[in-house]
Amino acid sequence: MPKDKIKWGIIGIGAMGESHAQTLLSNSVKNAELNAVCDIDVKCKDKFPGIKFYTNSNDLFKDKSIDAVLIATPHTTHVPLGIQSLKSEKHTLVEKPLSITTKKTLELINFANSCDVSFGVMLNQRTNPIYKTLKQMIVDNELGEIHRIQWTITDWFRSNYYYSTSSWRASWKGEGGGVLINQSIHQIDLWQWLFGMPDSVHANINLGRFHNIEVEDDVTALFKYHNGSHGLFVTTTGETPGVNRLEVASDNGLMIIENNKIIWNKNEISTTEYLKRSKKSMEKPNIKIEELKFENINFSTERKNIIQNFSNQILGIEKLYVDGKEGLNSVELMNAMIYSGLNKTEVSIPINSESYEKKLDEIIAGNKR
């Protein structure tokens, strides 16, 4: 008989895994239910009475009643657990990032390509209506050629206590980075999804500027594109109240995205045409201001949207919105920013993945930084 509900298993019941489990238990995801959870901490069992509990992932993968697995464990475990899940013929959804390096991410993606099950990644902010709207406007060429992008995303404030709650967090060995891989991986993914991968990056990263950690918590990066356009990306976990502001300056005007609004300062005549034809020295083309307001969509709703879409895709109801292979570019760009910052130089994209692996191994070993 055809399935009418996807039975989920979740591996990793930390803050994120528990949130996913509660989402499924709330019945807010149609055609899906929580069947089992897995964590090495047996105390997690008490959080989910009546739900099958495993302390060993092998036992969960052997459970024939589970259709799909959501992996929400520390970053460095995503690849081995992802491969194990796919080998077990489970539809597999992996939390962001897929891995901490391009090389390891490709290992998981290449393995998934040989499997006949669904494979996705939890890049949930792609479901936000604001970014979906901007994406469509770019696809429809409403902005014209993009000249400059600036994203200041500094509302990720975290205390020292936050970093002390998990031993793997904020370490090169356990997490592979700081604000870039943990928090701003969302905006890094959105950046490349919306505007494409830059040709090079020159980043300034500060290690433990605000916190007692060994990884970066403050980053300013310059992205360059072959057509002359450029972007500035600024992020930190040490600033409050912080801001989340995206500016896109294009031939057809200036777009500002902030506080659940798109403000589109649209030129009546494109910048290129006006500067060529104008007989006046400093006057600008007239603009029409369009404002689009959006309902505030929180992260929980975005994550629910990904789980809903993944479940629907398994059932043949809709296409997969964020395929697992879509998780590669954000890791590549994050690696390039860290590599540039550590070496204090501009680096081309794609970077040499072997060189980055070697650099990361050296840092972990404590040889150099």
C-alpha positions in Angstrom: 0.0 0.0 0.0 1.2 3.5 -0.7 2.4 5.4 2.3 0.4 8.3 3.6 2.8 9.3 6.3 6.6 9.5 6.5 8.0 8.1 9.7 11.0 10.1 10.9 14.0 9.3 13.1 16.2 12.1 14.5 19.9 11.6 15.4 21.2 14.1 17.8 18.9 15.6 20.5 20.8 18.8 21.2 19.0 22.2 20.9 18.4 21.8 17.2 17.5 18.1 17.2 15.1 18.6 20.0 13.5 21.5 18.2 13.0 19.3 15.1 11.5 16.6 17.2 9.0 19.0 18.9 8.0 20.2 15.4 7.1 16.7 14.3 5.4 15.9 17.6 3.3 19.1 17.3 1.6 17.6 14.2 2.4 20.9 12.3 4.0 18.9 9.5 1.4 17.1 7.4 2.1 13.6 6.3 4.9 13.1 8.8 5.4 11.8 12.3 8.2 11.2 14.8 9.0 7.5 15.1 12.3 7.4 16.9 15.1 9.5 18.4 18.8 8.7 19.0 21.4 10.3 21.2 24.3 9.0 23.2 22.9 10.8 26.3 20.3 8.5 27.8 18.8 11.4 29.7 17.3 12.5 26.4 14.9 9.6 26.5 12.9 11.4 29.2 12.1 14.2 26.8 10.1 12.0 24.5 7.9 9.5 26.4 6.3 6.9 24.1 8.9 7.5 21.3 11.4 4.8 20.5 14.8 5.8 21.8 18.2 4.6 20.6 21.7 5.3 22.0 23.4 3.8 19.0 22.8 5.1 15.4 23.3 1.6 14.0 20.2 0.4 15.8 18.2 3.3 14.4 19.4 2.6 10.9 18.4 -1.0 11.2 14.8 0.0 12.2 12.7 -0.9 9.1 9.8 1.3 10.3 11.8 4.5 9.8 11.5 6.1 6.4 13.6 9.2 6.8 16.4 10.3 9.1 17.3 13.9 10.1 20.9 14.2 11.3 21.4 17.0 13.8 24.7 16.0 15.4 27.9 18.0 15.6 29.3 19.1 12.2 32.2 16.7 11.9 29.8 13.7 12.2 27.5 14.7 9.3 29.5 12.9 6.6 29.9 9.5 8.3 26.4 9.5 9.6 25.0 10.7 6.3 26.8 7.9 4.4 25.6 5.4 6.9 22.0 6.6 6.6 22.1 6.5 2.8 23.6 3.0 2.9 20.7 1.9 5.0 18.4 3.2 2.3 16.9 5.9 4.5 15.8 9.2 3.0 18.4 11.6 4.6 18.1 15.2 5.6 21.2 16.7 7.1 21.5 19.9 9.2 23.6 22.7 7.9 26.4 22.6 7.1 26.8 19.3 5.3 30.4 19.2 6.6 33.2 21.5 7.6 35.3 21.3 4.4 34.6 21.2 0.7 36.5 17.9 0.4 34.4 16.1 3.0 31.2 17.7 1.7 31.9 16.3 -1.8 32.5 12.9 -0.3 28.9 12.9 1.0 27.4 14.4 -2.1 29.1 11.9 -4.4 28.0 9.0 -2.3 24.4 10.3 -2.3 24.5 10.5 -6.1 24.8 6.7 -6.2 21.8 6.1 -3.9 18.2 5.8 -4.8 16.8 7.7 -1.8 16.2 11.4 -1.2 19.0 13.6 0.1 18.5 17.1 1.4 20.1 19.8 3.6 18.6 22.1 6.2 19.2 25.4 4.5 15.9 26.7 5.8 16.2 30.4 5.1 15.7 29.7 1.4 12.0 29.2 2.3 11.7 32.7 3.7 9.3 34.6 1.4 11.5 37.7 1.4 14.4 35.8 -0.2 12.2 33.8 -2.5 10.8 37.1 -3.8 14.2 38.5 -4.3 15.4 35.4 -6.0 12.5 35.6 -8.5 13.1 39.3 -9.2 16.8 38.4 -10.0 15.7 35.5 -12.2 13.3 37.9 -14.0 16.1 40.5 -14.4 14.0 43.2 -12.6 17.2 44.5 -11.0 19.3 44.6 -14.2 23.0 44.1 -13.7 24.0 44.0 -10.1 26.9 46.4 -9.2 27.3 46.1 -5.4 26.0 43.9 -2.6 26.5 44.6 1.1 25.2 42.3 3.8 25.7 43.3 7.4 24.4 40.5 9.6 25.5 41.2 13.2 22.3 40.2 15.2 23.8 36.8 16.1 24.8 37.9 19.6 26.1 35.0 21.8 27.5 35.0 25.3 30.5 33.1 26.6 28.0 30.8 28.3 26.6 29.8 25.0 30.0 28.6 23.8 30.6 26.7 27.1 27.4 24.6 26.8 28.9 22.1 24.3 32.5 20.8 24.2 32.6 20.6 20.4 31.3 24.1 19.9 33.6 27.0 18.9 36.6 24.8 18.3 38.5 24.0 15.1 38.4 20.3 15.7 34.8 20.1 16.8 33.1 22.7 14.7 35.6 23.7 12.0 35.0 27.4 12.6 32.9 29.9 14.4 30.3 32.5 13.3 30.8 31.6 9.6 30.0 27.9 9.9 27.5 28.0 12.7 25.4 31.2 12.4 26.1 33.0 9.1 26.2 29.8 7.0 22.6 30.8 6.3 23.5 34.1 4.8 26.5 32.7 3.0 24.2 30.1 1.4 21.6 32.8 0.5 24.4 35.0 -1.0 25.6 32.4 -3.4 22.0 31.2 -4.2 20.9 34.8 -5.0 24.0 36.3 -6.6 26.2 33.4 -7.6 29.7 32.4 -6.4 32.3 35.2 -6.4 35.6 34.7 -8.2 37.7 35.7 -5.3 37.5 36.7 -1.6 39.7 38.7 0.7 38.6 38.3 4.3 39.6 39.8 7.6 38.8 37.4 10.5 39.3 38.0 14.2 39.7 34.9 16.3 38.1 35.2 19.7 37.8 39.0 19.5 34.8 39.1 21.8 34.7 35.6 23.3 37.0 33.1 25.0 37.1 30.9 21.9 39.7 29.8 19.4 37.7 30.4 16.3 36.4 33.5 14.4 33.7 35.6 16.0 34.2 38.7 13.8 34.5 38.8 10.0 34.6 41.3 7.2 35.0 40.0 3.7 35.2 41.5 0.3 33.9 39.4 -2.6 34.9 40.1 -6.2 33.1 39.1 -9.5 34.5 38.9 -13.0 32.1 41.6 -14.3 33.5 44.2 -11.8 30.7 43.9 -9.3 31.7 43.4 -5.7 30.2 42.6 -2.3 30.9 43.2 1.4 29.9 40.7 4.0 30.1 41.6 7.7 29.2 39.4 10.5 29.9 38.8 14.2 28.5 37.2 17.4 29.9 40.0 19.6 27.7 42.9 18.7 24.4 43.9 20.2 21.7 44.9 19.3 23.1 44.2 15.9 21.5 44.5 12.5 20.4 42.3 9.5 20.6 44.6 6.5 21.1 43.6 2.9 21.7 46.2 0.2 21.7 45.4 -3.5 22.7 48.2 -5.8 21.9 47.5 -9.4 21.5 49.2 -12.8 17.8 49.6 -12.1 18.1 51.0 -8.6 18.8 50.3 -4.9 17.1 47.5 -3.0 17.2 47.4 0.8 16.1 44.4 2.8 15.6 44.9 6.5 13.0 44.3 9.2 10.8 42.0 7.1 10.6 44.6 4.3 11.9 45.1 0.8 12.3 48.7 -0.1 12.9 49.0 -3.8 14.2 52.4 -4.9 13.6 51.8 -8.6 15.2 54.1 -11.2 12.8 55.3 -13.9 15.8 55.1 -16.3 18.6 52.7 -15.7 21.9 54.0 -14.2 23.8 53.0 -17.4 21.4 54.7 -19.8 21.1 57.9 -17.7 24.8 58.5 -17.2 25.3 58.0 -21.0 22.5 60.3 -22.1 22.2 62.9 -19.4 23.3 66.5 -20.3 23.4 67.5 -16.6 26.4 67.1 -14.3 25.1 65.7 -11.1 21.3 65.1 -11.3 20.1 61.6 -10.9 17.3 59.7 -12.6 13.9 59.9 -10.9 13.0 57.0 -8.7 9.8 55.2 -7.7 9.8 53.7 -4.2 8.1 50.4 -3.8 7.8 48.8 -0.4 7.0 45.1 0.1 6.1 44.0 3.6 6.3 40.4 4.8 5.0 38.5 7.7 7.7 37.7 10.3 8.8 34.1 9.6 10.8 32.6 12.5 13.5 30.0 12.1 11.2 27.3 13.5 8.7 27.9 10.7 11.4 27.8 8.1 12.7 24.5 9.4 9.2 23.1 9.5 8.9 24.1 5.8 12.0 22.1 4.9 10.8 19.0 6.8 7.3 19.4 5.2 8.8 19.7 1.7 11.2 16.8 2.2 8.3 14.6 3.4 6.1 15.6 0.5 8.9 14.9 -1.9 9.3 11.3 -0.7 5.5 10.9 -1.1 5.7 12.3 -4.7 3.6 15.4 -3.8 6.2 18.0 -4.8 9.8 18.5 -5.9 12.7 18.7 -3.4 13.3 22.4 -2.6 16.9 22.1 -1.3 18.7 19.1 -2.7 21.7 17.9 -0.7 24.2 18.9 -3.4 23.0 22.5 -2.8 25.0 22.4 0.4 28.3 22.5 -1.3 28.7 26.2 -2.3 28.1 27.6 1.1 30.8 25.3 2.6 33.2 26.3 -0.3 32.6 30.0 0.3 33.0 29.7 4.1 36.2 27.8 3.6 37.5 30.5 1.3 36.7 33.2 3.8 38.5 31.4 6.6 41.5 30.4 4.4 41.8 34.0 3.2 41.6 35.4 6.7 44.1 32.9 8.2 46.6 33.6 5.4 45.8 37.3 5.2 45.6 37.2 1.4 43.0 37.2 -1.4 42.1 33.7 -2.6 40.5 32.6 -5.8 37.4 30.4 -5.8 37.3 27.4 -6.0 40.1 27.1 -3.4 42.5 24.2 -3.3 40.6 21.8 -1.1 43.7 19.8 -0.2 45.5 23.0 1.0 42.5 23.9 3.1 42.4 20.5 4.7 46.1 20.8 5.5 45.7 24.2 7.0 42.8 23.1 9.2 44.8 20.0 10.3 47.7 22.3 11.2 45.5 24.5 13.3 43.9 21.6 15.1 47.3 20.1 15.8 48.3 23.5 17.2 51.3 23.9 14.9 50.3 27.3 13.5 47.4 29.5 12.9 
